[in-house]
Amino acid sequence: MSARILTCQVAAVEDLSPDVLGVTLHGRAEAMQHAPGQYLELQLDEDTWVPFSIASAERGDGVIELHIQHWPERENSARLRELLQVANRLNVRLPGGKSVLDLESQRPLLLIAAGTGFAQMKAIIEAAVHHQPERKISLWWAVREWRDLYHEQLASEWARRLPQVSFHAVTESPLEAALPADNASQHHLGRIDRVLAQEIDDLRGWDVYLSGSPPMVYACLDVLEEKALDADRVFSDVFAYAPRKT
């Protein structure tokens, strides 16, 4: 699927948390097609394109959801936030990325995300649940504090409603209060790679997807390689844009 440039309508902008915007774009259905796990790029100016994971599975209606982290100290982030406040339409380039859900595989899914890396995993989960409702999914979402889990209720609802889905929330800071009795999240305290080292036993037969910063992805990969990980069944966009030096 070759990349296309098109103009989309900004259908909605909402605060998912104090630091994360949810953005809904609407364009021609055939032009907005993408595979679960891919990303698009938003144009800031003639020479600047900024990538974001597509947070929604393909529905055929031309609607795409994004989760955009705001970094006040980063110029492009500030410019984009200002643009979203005033623009009714944006130029986008899509789709990009090869870290996509393999719908021909029946292997269980281990999905590991940090921060807004959850966006990519959300699209993958939506597609897997729709097309492969029996496929086992284990989602691990790492953040600094519980409040950074901007879609925790959604992830917990998946785990509560869908018997094939489990959700592990990993925070570096302790919880400030006990979780409600009906919350289906399994909480772990610590850095994601160290938690995985303790909690994961054997990954033979699993497909693994990782989304986060290069240091986070490679730290997790080092741990997972000791768990009988099948090297050809691990996927991350980091491998393409920040390959590890050998």
N, C-alpha and C positions, 0 to 999 in steps of 0.2 A: 504494500500500500504506500504509494509515493506521497510525499508531503505536498500540501496545498496551502496557498495564502488566500484568505477570504476575510470579509468584514462581518463581524457578529454584533448583534444587539446585546447590550448589557441589560439583562432582564431583572436582576436583583443583586443587591449587595447587602450583606448582613454581618453583624458581629457574632462570630461563633465563640469568641472569648475576647478578652481585652487585647490580645495580640494576634488573633487570627480572623481574617475575613472569609466569609463564604460568598463566592461570586458565581452567579448563574448566567451563562451565555446561551444565546439562541441564534442559530444560523440555518442555512439550507440543510435538510436532513442528509442528503447524499454527500454533501461536502464535509459534514461534521463526523463522518464515520471514523471509528477508531477501534482498536483492540483493547481488552481490559489489561491495564498496566502501562499503557502508553502515556505520553505527555504532549502538551502543546506549548507554543511560545507566544507571548504577548509582545506586541511592538510598542516600545516607548517613544522611539524616534526613528529616523531613517536608517540608522546604523545599529540600533540597540533592540535586541530581542531577549526576553527573559522567560526561562522555561518553568513550567508548573505541571505536576502530575495531574492527570484528569481523574477526578474523584468520583466519577459515575460511570457505570457500565453502559455500553451502547444500547439505546432503546429504540432507535430508528426515528426519533422525533426532532432531532437537531438540537437537543438540549444537552449542555455540558456543565458540570459542576467543578469548581476549583476551590481549594483551601489555600489561602495566601497568608503566609507569616509576615507580620510587619516588623521590620528591623529599623528603628529610628536612626541608627547610626550609619545605615547603608543608603547611599544616594539613590540608587535605582529603586529601592523599596519605598522611600519617601515619595519619589516621583510617581510611582505606580499608585500609591494610595491617593495622592492628589488627583491623578488622572481618573481613577474610579469614582471619585466624588463628583466629577463634572461631566464625564464622557457618557454618551448614550450608546456609542458604538466603538468597537476596538478592532484593530487588525490582528489576526492570529495566523500562525503557521502550524499545521498539524497534518498527520500525527508524527510523533517522533518516539524513538525508543524500541528496543527489542526485548525488554524484560516483561514479556506478556504471558498471560495465563495460557498454558498448554491444555486445550480442551480435549485433546486426544489421549491425555494421560489420565489414569484413574488413581494415581498415587496420592496419598494424603498430603495436605499442604501445610507447611510451616511458614507463616508470614511474620516477619520481624520488621518493625518500623520504629523510627524515632521522630518525635514531633509531628510535623505535617507530612512526614512520610506515610502517615496513616491514609492519606488521600489515595495513593496508589493501591494500597491494600483494600480500601473500601470498594474500589472498582472491581478488583479481582474477586472479592468475596461476593459482591452482587452478581457477577457473571457466573461464578461457580455454583452458587445457590440456585440460580435460575436454570442453568444447563445441566448441572450434575448434583442434584439435591442429596445424593447419598455420599458425596465425597467429603471425607473428614478434613476439617480446617482447624488449625491451632494458631490463633492470633496473639502476638506479643507486641505490646505498644509501650515504648519507653519514653518517659518525660522526666523533667526535674521534680515537679510537684503535681499533686493530684489535680489541681485546678487547670493544669495544662492539657488534660485529657478532654479536649473541647467537644468530642463526640462520644464521651464515655457512656452516656445513656443508650445510644444506638448500639455500640459494641456489646454492652451488657444485655440489651434486648435480644441481639442475635444469639448470645450464649444461652439465654433463658428460653427462647422460643424454638431454637433449632438444635436438635440433639447432636448433630454432627459438628457443631461449632463450639469451641472453647475460647475464652478471652482471658489473657493474662496481662494485667496492668503492672508496669514496672516503674517505680518512682525512686529517685535518688534521695528524696526527703521523706521522713516518716509522715504517716497520715495524721491530720490534726483531729480527726474524729473517726469513730468506728463506722464502717459501711452499713447502710440499711440492710435489714434481714433479707429483703427481696433482691438485693444486688447480686448479679451473677458473675461479677468480676472476681478473678483470683489475683490477689495483690501480692507483689514481691518488692522487697526493699533492696536497692543497690544499683550498681551500674549494669546495664543490660548484658554485656558479655560475661560478667562474673555470675550473674543470675543464671544465664543459660548454662554455664559450666556446671553449676550445681543441680539444675533442674532437668536438663535434657540428658537422656541416657544413650539412645541408639537411633540414628537417623537413616539406617538402611531402609530403602524403599520409599523415602519421602522426597517430595519436590520442595525446594526452599527458595523463598523470595525475600530480599532484603532491601530496605529503603531508608536512607539516612545519609549522614556525612561520610566521606571516605574513611576517616579514622574509625567511626563507629562500625561501618560495614566490615572493614578488614579485621577489627578486633573481634567481632562476632564470628567471622569466617575462621579465624585462627582457632577459636574454641570449637566450632562445629566440625572442623576437619578431624578433630580427635574423637568424634562421635560416629564414626563410620559413614560420614557424609559422602554421597555419590557426587563427585566433582562436576560431572556433566549435567547434574540436575539442580544446580544452584544458580540463581538469576538475580542480577542487580544492574541498574543503569550505571552505577559507579564503575563497573568493569570497563565500560566504554569511554567515559569522560575522564576518569582518573585511574588508569591502569596501574597496578602495582609494579614497582621497579623490581627487576629480578637481579 
